[in-house]
């Protein structure tokens, strides 16, 4: 599984990364979280509102920071 955070590094982007890592930890998984800061790469993925979360190349959340519980449901 590949998880990516898409965003400029603002406080919401950092919070999403923190929550994603917490959800991964709660599930007992060993998954690296990559943070994509490059705006061109973010736009290539059709993301125009950040932060965004991508799982295995599919954007599943954009423009908000989901709760850890919601992330637990998204990370199967």
N, C-alpha and C positions, 0 to 999 in steps of 0.2 A: 504494500500500500504506500502511496506517495501523497503526502499532505503538503500543500503550499499555502502560505499567507501572501496575499497580494496587496501591497500598499506602500506608501511613501515612508513609513516609519513613524507616523503620528501616534499619539497616545492610544487611540482606538485600535490601530494596527498592532501595537505592542500588547494591548490587552487581549486581543483575539489570539495572538500567538501564545500568550501565557495560558489562556483557557484551553486552547487546543492541546498544549503539552500536558495540562492537568488531566484532561479527559483521557488522553493516551495512557498516562500513568495509572489512572484509576482502572482502566481496562487491563493493565498489566502487559501492554504491548510495547514492543521496541520498534518505534517508527520515528524516523527523522522528520523534522519539520523544517522546510526550506522557506525562507522569506524572500520574496521577489520584490525588489525596490524599483526596478527599472520601469518607468512609465510606458515606454514603447512596448515592452514585453507584456505589461498589464493590459494595454489597449489591444494587443494582438489576440488576447483571449476574450475580447468583447466585454471587458470589465470597465465600466465608466464611473462607478461609484465604489470607493473603497471604505473600509477594508473588505476584502473578499477572501473566501476560503475555497480552495480547490482540492478535491480528493480524486486521485488517479486521473488527473487531467480534466475533470468536470467541475465547473464552478457550482457550488452548492449553496453558498451564502454570499450576498453582496450588499454593501451599504449599511451593515449593522454588525453588532457584536453579539452573537448568540450566547446563551447561558452554557455553562459546562454540561448541564443535563441535556440540552438540545444537541450539543456536540457529541455526547455519548451515543445518542440515537443515530447521528450521521456517520459516526465511525463504527462500522460494523465488523 
